[in-house]
Amino acid sequence: AALRARLGAPPERPLVLLTLGGIAEPAPPLDALLAERRVEWLISGTERPAPHVIGLDSLVGWPFPRIAASVDAVVGKLGYNTAVQAVASGVPMLYVRRPGFPDEPPLAAWLQAHHRARELSAEQFRAGDWYEALQALLALPRPPRPPLGGAEQAVRLLLQRYG
């Protein structure tokens, strides 16, 4: 609610964060986002090229994890940080695969098993053909969250072995 108020985002449209985690490929389809007015988009950058497309740099003082936990959904590349952040905060995720990323198959399987997640093909991503997939994603039931105590578990294992 605080993020929507800060942005002036209407409550009837999903607020969706597009994050590619610092990689340039695949490039986001800005023309498609500008044309898709049924969604409020948060994207990298400072500009606000349309009332419903908002640059993240306008959220000075908002840490990225807080932004990512405050949206209705995330669209991004398949990567550890984005996937784990989405699961931990309970935010559904549409993802596009990263060719050549060796950990992709187990990460995709984990995300599908523990979260509301759907894959966008590279063609869908490039075309900005996301709305139906987004609606289907938001309609999925919430699965129970997996345990999120990995850091504590790692410390216990290290102490057992080396402590």
N, C-alpha and C positions, 0 to 999 in steps of 0.2 A: 504494500500500500504506500509506503514512504517513497519508493522508487517511482511508482506511477505518479504520485503527487508532484515529485520533483521534476518529472518530465512533462507533466500535463498530458499523460497518456490516458485515453478513454478506457473505461473498464470493460466495454463490450468487445474490444479487440485484443487478441493475444499479444503479449509483449515478448518478443523473441530476440535473443542475443545471438548474433553471428560472430563466431570466434574461430580463427584459423590458427591460433597459437604461434604466431610469428612466422608462418611460412607463406610465401607468395602464391604457391600453387596448391590447389586450384584457386584462381582469382574469383572473387565473388561477383555474381552477375548483377551489377548495380542497376542496370536498366530494368531488369525484372523486379527488383526490390522496389524501385520507384513506381512501377506499374501496379504492384500488389498492395492495394490500399486496405485490405481486410486485416492487415497485421501491422503492429508497431514494431519497427526494426531498430535494434541497437547494433551499430557497426563501428569498426575501428575508424579513428580519424576525428577531426574537429568540426567538419562541416555538417550542416543539416540541409541536405539537398532537397528535401521535401518535408512537410510537417510530420509525416509518419516514418521518416528515416532519420535517426538521431545518432550523432557521433559520440562515441564513448568519452572522448576527451572533454566533453561538456560536463562530465560528472566528477569534477575535481573534488577530492576528499572522500570519494567512495572507493574503497578497496575492491579490486576485481572479484575476489571470492564473494563479497556481499552482493555485488551486482549479479553475478552468476546464480546466486541462491535466491534472488528476488524476481526473476523472470518466470514466465509461464513455460518456456521451452528454450533449448539451446540447439543451434545448428552449427556443426563444426566438423573438423577432421577427426578421424579416429586417433586419439592419442591418450596417454596415461592421465595427464593432468585434467583435461576436459572431461573424460569419462568418469574418473573417480570423483571429481567435483560434482558432476551431475548426479551420480548415484548418492553421494553423501548428503546432498541437499534436497534430493527427491525431485529434481527438475528433469522432465523428459528430454530426450535427445534424439535429433535426427543427425546422422553422421554420414560423411563420405569417406571412403577408404583412401589410404595413402599407398600408392604403388611402391613396392620395395621396402616397406616397413616390416621387418621380420616378426615382430610381436603382434602383428595385426590379427591373425586368426584366433589366438587365445583371448585377446582383449575383446574382440567382437563377440565371441562366445560368452565370455563373462558378462559383458554388458547386456546381451540379450537374455541371459539367465536371471539377472538380478535387477532389471530395471525396465522402465518403459522406454524402449529405444527402437528405432527403425533405421535401416540403411537407405540412403539416397544413392542411386547409381551416379557415376561421373557425368553421364548425359543429363540426368535430372538436375544435378547440382549446377552444371554450366548453364542450363536453360532457365534456372530459377523456378523450376516446376516443383514447388515445395508445398503448396497450400493443401492439397488433398492428403498428402503424407502427414502433414502437420495436424490436420483435423483427426485423422485416424490415430495418430500418436496420442493426442490429448484425450481421446475417447477410451484408451486402454485402461484397464483397472490398475491401481497401484499395487505392485508386488511388495511383500515385506522387504525392508532394507536388510542387506547383509550386515554382519557384525563389522564395525568400523574401528576395531582396536588393534590394527596391524602394528602400530609403533610399539605399543605395550607388549604385544606378543613377540616382536623381534627382540626387545630388551630382555624379556624372560629367557628366550632361547640363547641369547648371548651370555647372559649371566650363568645359565646352566652349563654352558660349554666352557666359558673362560673365567667365570666368577669364582 
